[in-house]
Amino acid sequence: MGKGRKAVVQDLADEPELTQFGQEGEEFHNRLRVAIGEIEMSLILGRQTPMAAALLVTKTVQPGAAARYTTVGRLRAVGFEVRHSPTPGNPLHVSVYPPSDSEGFKEWDDAMASTFDQCFTCAGED
């Protein structure tokens, strides 16, 4: 992607695996941070190692890096909208939006956070 060109958001099939980056000893991010204007959760296309995920997200080596995994289909099956949305710094960026209805996106509340968490497995849990 050349300088100044915006990446195209793309639909994904249900099969691709997705990775969420986290830190050992901390809970994985499972809800939007509305206070800072988040409208999507960020995941990574493909099954990435914790260190690869850390490098994509933070651009630094993270000794306590952790990762958990899901598929596009698992998220879609419970209503989340999933799009491949590459960024200049992360060509593997995936956006996950809350389920929507005729009034727009639903509120990402505790129940939705729990549903989001249930879509994931950690390394070795497959």
N, CA, C and O of each residue as an XYZ file, in Angstrom:
504
protein
N       0.857     -1.180      0.000
C       0.000      0.000      0.000
C       0.894      1.231      0.000
O       1.737      1.387      0.883
N       0.719      2.083     -0.961
C       1.539      3.271     -1.098
C       1.169      4.345     -0.094
O       0.093      4.320      0.504
N       2.069      5.275      0.074
C       1.838      6.381      1.004
C       0.620      7.189      0.547
O       0.481      7.527     -0.629
N      -0.257      7.487      1.512
C      -1.431      8.281      1.204
C      -2.615      7.472      0.707
O      -3.712      8.010      0.555
N      -2.410      6.188      0.452
C      -3.517      5.335      0.002
C      -4.160      4.679      1.200
O      -3.478      4.142      2.073
N      -5.466      4.726      1.234
C      -6.203      4.123      2.331
C      -6.526      2.668      1.991
O      -6.945      2.357      0.877
N      -6.322      1.782      2.974
C      -6.631      0.368      2.769
C      -8.138      0.183      2.652
O      -8.921      0.942      3.223
N      -8.516     -0.820      1.916
C      -9.921     -1.112      1.700
C     -10.400     -2.107      2.758
O      -9.764     -3.136      2.984
N     -11.518     -1.794      3.400
C     -12.125     -2.710      4.356
C     -12.750     -3.849      3.568
O     -13.425     -3.622      2.564
N     -12.524     -5.073      4.027
C     -12.974     -6.239      3.284
C     -13.756     -7.193      4.182
O     -13.476     -7.323      5.373
N     -14.742     -7.856      3.583
C     -15.435     -8.928      4.278
C     -14.505    -10.125      4.357
O     -13.595    -10.278      3.542
N     -14.745    -10.966      5.343
C     -13.961    -12.184      5.514
C     -14.887    -13.398      5.496
O     -16.056    -13.299      5.871
N     -14.365    -14.532      5.063
C     -15.092    -15.790      5.183
C     -15.150    -16.157      6.666
O     -14.485    -15.518      7.480
N     -15.924    -17.160      7.023
C     -16.058    -17.562      8.424
C     -14.847    -18.325      8.956
O     -14.623    -18.340     10.166
N     -14.067    -18.952      8.090
C     -13.012    -19.860      8.529
C     -11.768    -19.216      9.136
O     -11.174    -19.816     10.032
N     -11.339    -18.030      8.701
C     -10.055    -17.524      9.206
C      -9.999    -17.407     10.725
O     -10.955    -16.999     11.384
N      -8.832    -17.786     11.250
C      -8.583    -17.609     12.671
C      -8.209    -16.155     12.929
O      -7.692    -15.462     12.053
N      -8.480    -15.715     14.143
C      -8.161    -14.361     14.579
C      -7.440    -14.436     15.920
O      -7.685    -15.338     16.721
N      -6.555    -13.485     16.149
C      -5.769    -13.426     17.382
C      -6.066    -12.132     18.106
O      -6.196    -11.077     17.485
N      -6.174    -12.216     19.442
C      -6.252    -11.008     20.257
C      -5.011    -10.951     21.129
O      -4.675    -11.920     21.810
N      -4.338     -9.820     21.107
C      -3.148     -9.584     21.909
C      -3.542     -9.187     23.331
O      -4.521     -8.471     23.540
N      -2.777     -9.655     24.288
C      -2.967     -9.267     25.684
C      -1.652     -9.379     26.436
O      -0.602     -9.622     25.842
N      -1.720     -9.203     27.733
C      -0.550     -9.297     28.602
C      -0.791    -10.363     29.661
O      -1.876    -10.437     30.236
N       0.223    -11.193     29.920
C       0.112    -12.205     30.965
C      -0.251    -11.532     32.281
O       0.282    -10.473     32.613
N      -1.155    -12.147     33.021
C      -1.557    -11.613     34.320
C      -2.636    -10.556     34.252
O      -3.107    -10.086     35.289
N      -3.040    -10.172     33.049
C      -4.104     -9.189     32.878
C      -5.243     -9.826     32.093
O      -5.020    -10.719     31.276
N      -6.463     -9.363     32.344
C      -7.589     -9.859     31.568
C      -7.518     -9.279     30.155
O      -7.060     -8.155     29.948
N      -7.978    -10.068     29.201
C      -8.029     -9.575     27.828
C      -9.113     -8.504     27.724
O     -10.140     -8.566     28.400
N      -8.865     -7.549     26.885
C      -9.812     -6.464     26.592
C     -11.082     -7.100     26.022
O     -11.010     -7.826     25.031
N     -12.246     -6.840     26.633
C     -13.467     -7.488     26.157
C     -14.641     -6.534     25.970
O     -15.786     -6.969     25.846
N     -14.360     -5.252     25.951
C     -15.431     -4.273     25.742
C     -14.842     -3.004     25.140
O     -13.643     -2.741     25.236
N     -15.711     -2.239     24.526
C     -15.283     -0.969     23.943
C     -14.946      0.019     25.035
O     -15.592      0.055     26.082
N     -13.928      0.821     24.783
C     -13.588      1.920     25.698
C     -14.260      3.181     25.143
O     -13.658      3.976     24.422
N     -15.522      3.321     25.510
C     -16.362      4.402     24.995
C     -15.788      5.768     25.356
O     -15.900      6.718     24.581
N     -15.178      5.865     26.525
C     -14.633      7.145     26.990
C     -13.575      7.698     26.039
O     -13.373      8.910     25.974
N     -12.896      6.812     25.296
C     -11.883      7.296     24.351
C     -12.371      7.192     22.912
O     -11.593      7.344     21.971
N     -13.668      6.930     22.751
C     -14.264      6.947     21.423
C     -14.145      5.666     20.623
O     -14.363      5.679     19.411
N     -13.803      4.552     21.271
C     -13.710      3.291     20.536
C     -15.075      2.874     20.012
O     -16.078      2.960     20.721
N     -15.104      2.424     18.774
C     -16.346      1.923     18.178
C     -16.183      0.477     17.702
O     -17.125     -0.121     17.183
N     -14.988     -0.076     17.881
C     -14.687     -1.434     17.435
C     -13.641     -2.056     18.338
O     -12.872     -1.353     18.992
N     -13.618     -3.379     18.368
C     -12.535     -4.117     19.008
C     -11.534     -4.450     17.913
O     -11.922     -4.689     16.769
N     -10.261     -4.468     18.251
C      -9.219     -4.762     17.277
C      -8.652     -6.157     17.494
O      -8.232     -6.504     18.598
N      -8.645     -6.944     16.439
C      -8.027     -8.262     16.449
C      -7.037     -8.334     15.299
O      -6.895     -7.383     14.530
N      -6.353     -9.465     15.186
C      -5.334     -9.655     14.163
C      -5.723    -10.860     13.317
O      -6.096    -11.906     13.847
N      -5.637    -10.708     12.013
C      -5.952    -11.790     11.088
C      -4.911    -12.887     11.205
O      -3.710    -12.616     11.190
N      -5.372    -14.129     11.321
C      -4.484    -15.282     11.406
C      -4.185    -15.665     12.839
O      -4.465    -14.921     13.778
N      -3.612    -16.837     12.979
C      -3.207    -17.328     14.303
C      -1.765    -16.894     14.525
O      -0.840    -17.486     13.967
N      -1.575    -15.871     15.333
C      -0.256    -15.292     15.575
C       0.263    -15.734     16.938
O      -0.515    -15.949     17.867
N       1.570    -15.866     17.049
C       2.150    -16.137     18.366
C       1.965    -14.900     19.240
O       1.758    -13.804     18.717
N       2.037    -15.056     20.554
C       1.921    -13.874     21.403
C       2.942    -12.784     21.048
O       2.606    -11.600     21.045
N       4.184    -13.180     20.749
C       5.205    -12.176     20.430
C       4.914    -11.511     19.085
O       5.090    -10.300     18.954
N       4.479    -12.266     18.099
C       4.135    -11.661     16.805
C       2.979    -10.680     16.980
O       2.979     -9.603     16.384
N       1.997    -11.053     17.796
C       0.871    -10.155     18.056
C       1.358     -8.881     18.743
O       0.925     -7.781     18.400
N       2.255     -9.031     19.709
C       2.791     -7.870     20.417
C       3.513     -6.926     19.456
O       3.351     -5.708     19.534
N       4.295     -7.485     18.566
C       5.031     -6.644     17.614
C       4.084     -5.908     16.673
O       4.328     -4.750     16.335
N       3.012     -6.562     16.247
C       2.042     -5.893     15.381
C       1.309     -4.768     16.107
O       1.069     -3.704     15.535
N       0.954     -5.008     17.367
C       0.138     -4.048     18.109
C       0.971     -2.931     18.732
O       0.623     -1.756     18.616
N       2.072     -3.295     19.394
C       2.835     -2.291     20.155
C       4.124     -1.851     19.472
O       4.737     -0.857     19.861
N       4.532     -2.613     18.437
C       5.779     -2.344     17.711
C       7.022     -2.555     18.576
O       8.114     -2.117     18.215
N       6.854     -3.232     19.729
C       7.979     -3.527     20.612
C       7.885     -4.968     21.099
O       6.823     -5.587     21.047
N       9.017     -5.491     21.574
C       9.046     -6.815     22.185
C       8.388     -6.703     23.561
O       8.735     -5.829     24.356
N       7.441     -7.591     23.829
C       6.715     -7.592     25.103
C       6.954     -8.936     25.790
O       6.324     -9.927     25.420
N       7.852     -8.996     26.785
C       8.145    -10.281     27.432
C       6.911    -10.975     28.011
O       6.884    -12.205     28.062
N       5.914    -10.251     28.438
C       4.706    -10.847     29.003
C       3.554    -10.943     28.024
O       2.391    -10.948     28.426
N       3.868    -11.018     26.755
C       2.808    -11.059     25.737
C       1.968    -12.322     25.877
O       2.473    -13.394     26.209
N       0.684    -12.168     25.618
C      -0.249    -13.292     25.625
C      -1.152    -13.162     24.405
O      -1.253    -12.090     23.809
N      -1.799    -14.248     24.042
C      -2.716    -14.224     22.905
C      -3.846    -15.205     23.171
O      -3.679    -16.210     23.863
N      -5.001    -14.884     22.602
C      -6.107    -15.835     22.589
C      -6.687    -15.827     21.187
O      -6.447    -14.905     20.407
N      -7.461    -16.873     20.871
C      -7.830    -17.128     19.486
C      -9.319    -17.401     19.314
O      -9.983    -17.930     20.205
N      -9.817    -17.027     18.153
C     -11.193    -17.313     17.762
C     -11.213    -17.439     16.242
O     -10.167    -17.444     15.593
N     -12.396    -17.539     15.695
C     -12.545    -17.505     14.238
C     -13.577    -16.437     13.897
O     -14.377    -16.027     14.737
N     -13.537    -16.005     12.659
C     -14.522    -15.041     12.186
C     -15.921    -15.618     12.405
O     -16.819    -14.915     12.868
N     -16.103    -16.900     12.071
C     -17.400    -17.544     12.179
C     -17.947    -17.603     13.594
O     -19.148    -17.423     13.795
N     -17.086    -17.853     14.586
C     -17.547    -17.883     15.987
C     -18.106    -16.528     16.395
O     -19.143    -16.453     17.053
N     -17.422    -15.463     16.005
C     -17.897    -14.123     16.352
C     -19.192    -13.792     15.622
O     -20.123    -13.240     16.210
N     -19.245    -14.130     14.345
C     -20.458    -13.855     13.570
C     -21.659    -14.645     14.074
O     -22.785    -14.148     14.052
N     -21.425    -15.867     14.526
C     -22.519    -16.735     14.975
C     -23.287    -16.119     16.146
O     -24.461    -16.429     16.347
N     -22.636    -15.254     16.914
C     -23.314    -14.605     18.050
C     -23.637    -13.145     17.748
O     -24.009    -12.394     18.649
N     -23.496    -12.736     16.476
C     -23.980    -11.432     16.060
C     -22.962    -10.339     15.819
O     -23.329     -9.266     15.341
N     -21.686    -10.571     16.135
C     -20.690     -9.522     15.911
C     -20.444     -9.337     14.416
O     -20.546    -10.286     13.639
N     -20.121     -8.111     14.025
C     -19.751     -7.814     12.647
C     -18.229     -7.777     12.572
O     -17.580     -7.093     13.363
N     -17.667     -8.508     11.628
C     -16.218     -8.681     11.536
C     -15.752     -8.260     10.150
O     -16.283     -8.726      9.142
N     -14.753     -7.373     10.101
C     -14.218     -6.872      8.835
C     -12.686     -6.807      8.896
O     -12.108     -6.418      9.911
N     -12.052     -7.193      7.798
C     -10.608     -6.983      7.668
C     -10.414     -5.513      7.342
O     -10.877     -5.038      6.304
N      -9.739     -4.797      8.214
C      -9.581     -3.342      8.072
C      -8.114     -2.965      8.246
O      -7.745     -2.398      9.274
N      -7.275     -3.267      7.263
C      -5.840     -3.000      7.387
C      -5.565     -1.534      7.699
O      -6.268     -0.633      7.240
N      -4.526     -1.327      8.488
C      -4.063      0.027      8.788
C      -2.636      0.159      8.257
O      -1.995     -0.851      7.966
N      -2.133      1.375      8.128
C      -0.746      1.524      7.650
C       0.261      0.776      8.529
O       1.266      0.280      8.020
N       0.011      0.688      9.822
C       0.933      0.004     10.724
C       0.625     -1.459     10.944
O       1.448     -2.185     11.502
N      -0.555     -1.913     10.513
C      -0.928     -3.301     10.734
C      -1.811     -3.800      9.585
O      -3.030     -3.631      9.611
N      -1.192     -4.406      8.592
C      -1.963     -4.910      7.448
C      -2.884     -6.079      7.815
O      -3.731     -6.470      7.011
N      -2.729     -6.637      9.013
C      -3.548     -7.761      9.459
C      -4.652     -7.325     10.429
O      -5.279     -8.173     11.064
N      -4.895     -6.025     10.552
C      -5.899     -5.509     11.491
C      -7.308     -5.955     11.096
O      -7.692     -5.898      9.928
N      -8.065     -6.400     12.100
C      -9.456     -6.799     11.919
C     -10.300     -6.013     12.917
O      -9.940     -5.907     14.090
N     -11.410     -5.468     12.457
C     -12.350     -4.724     13.305
C     -13.538     -5.615     13.651
O     -14.110     -6.278     12.786
N     -13.897     -5.614     14.939
C     -15.075     -6.344     15.395
C     -16.041     -5.319     15.978
O     -15.719     -4.616     16.936
N     -17.222     -5.249     15.388
C     -18.251     -4.299     15.811
C     -19.346     -5.042     16.568
O     -19.583     -6.224     16.317
N     -20.013     -4.355     17.491
C     -21.110     -5.002     18.205
C     -22.254     -5.329     17.247
O     -22.367     -4.738     16.173
N     -23.101     -6.278     17.651
C     -24.284     -6.552     16.838
C     -25.095     -5.272     16.648
O     -25.048     -4.365     17.479
N     -25.837     -5.211     15.548
C     -26.642     -4.022     15.283
C     -28.060     -4.436     14.933
O     -28.337     -5.590     14.607
N     -28.945     -3.458     15.013
C     -30.326     -3.650     14.584
C     -30.744     -2.394     13.842
O     -29.890     -1.589     13.470
N     -32.020     -2.209     13.620
C     -32.490     -1.063     12.842
C     -32.151      0.281     13.492
O     -32.180      1.317     12.827
N     -31.836      0.264     14.771
C     -31.494      1.510     15.477
C     -29.990      1.733     15.566
O     -29.553      2.725     16.150
N     -29.198      0.846     15.007
C     -27.753      0.998     15.035
C     -27.089     -0.066     15.900
O     -27.693     -1.086     16.230
N     -25.837      0.193     16.259
C     -25.093     -0.761     17.077
C     -25.689     -0.843     18.467
O     -26.098      0.159     19.052
N     -25.728     -2.069     18.982
C     -26.204     -2.286     20.351
C     -25.113     -1.873     21.336
O     -23.935     -1.809     20.984
N     -25.521     -1.593     22.577
C     -24.564     -1.216     23.615
C     -23.703     -2.416     23.980
O     -24.209     -3.526     24.144
N     -22.397     -2.187     24.107
C     -21.473     -3.255     24.481
C     -21.470     -3.324     26.008
O     -20.616     -2.731     26.667
N     -22.424     -4.047     26.548
C     -22.602     -4.134     27.998
C     -21.901     -5.380     28.560
O     -21.162     -6.054     27.842
N     -22.134     -5.682     29.848
C     -21.491     -6.834     30.485
C     -21.842     -8.146     29.794
O     -20.980     -9.008     29.623
N     -23.107     -8.300     29.396
C     -23.528     -9.530     28.730
C     -22.798     -9.693     27.398
O     -22.378    -10.797     27.051
N     -22.646     -8.597     26.651
C     -21.945     -8.673     25.375
C     -20.464     -8.968     25.597
O     -19.863     -9.718     24.828
N     -19.872     -8.388     26.637
C     -18.466     -8.665     26.953
C     -18.276    -10.150     27.255
O     -17.292    -10.750     26.824
N     -19.209    -10.739     27.992
C     -19.150    -12.161     28.310
C     -19.297    -13.005     27.045
O     -18.578    -13.989     26.870
N     -20.212    -12.633     26.173
C     -20.407    -13.344     24.905
C     -19.135    -13.268     24.061
O     -18.722    -14.263     23.464
N     -18.521    -12.096     24.013
C     -17.268    -11.905     23.273
C     -16.196    -12.846     23.827
O     -15.525    -13.543     23.066
N     -16.035    -12.864     25.166
C     -15.030    -13.737     25.793
C     -15.259    -15.211     25.463
O     -14.303    -15.956     25.251
N     -16.518    -15.629     25.420
C     -16.834    -17.035     25.177
C     -16.474    -17.496     23.772
O     -16.447    -18.698     23.508
N     -16.202    -16.578     22.880
C     -15.808    -16.927     21.512
C     -14.349    -17.352     21.413
O     -13.933    -17.862     20.373
N     -13.564    -17.157     22.465
C     -12.119    -17.352     22.415
C     -11.639    -18.587     23.137
O     -12.270    -19.072     24.076
N     -10.498    -19.088     22.674
C      -9.716    -20.078     23.394
C      -8.317    -19.509     23.537
O      -7.897    -18.677     22.733
N      -7.604    -19.946     24.544
C      -6.201    -19.547     24.696
C      -5.323    -20.637     24.087
O      -5.806    -21.727     23.782
N      -4.073    -20.353     23.915
C      -3.157    -21.329     23.342
C      -3.265    -22.627     24.131
O      -3.243    -22.608     25.362
N      -3.379    -23.743     23.439
C      -3.460    -25.033     24.105
C      -4.861    -25.466     24.491
O      -5.042    -26.592     24.956
N      -5.866    -24.604     24.314
C      -7.231    -24.943     24.682
C      -8.052    -25.454     23.511
O      -9.208    -25.837     23.689
N      -7.481    -25.467     22.333
C      -8.238    -25.862     21.145
C      -8.594    -27.297     21.290
O      -9.239    -27.865     20.409
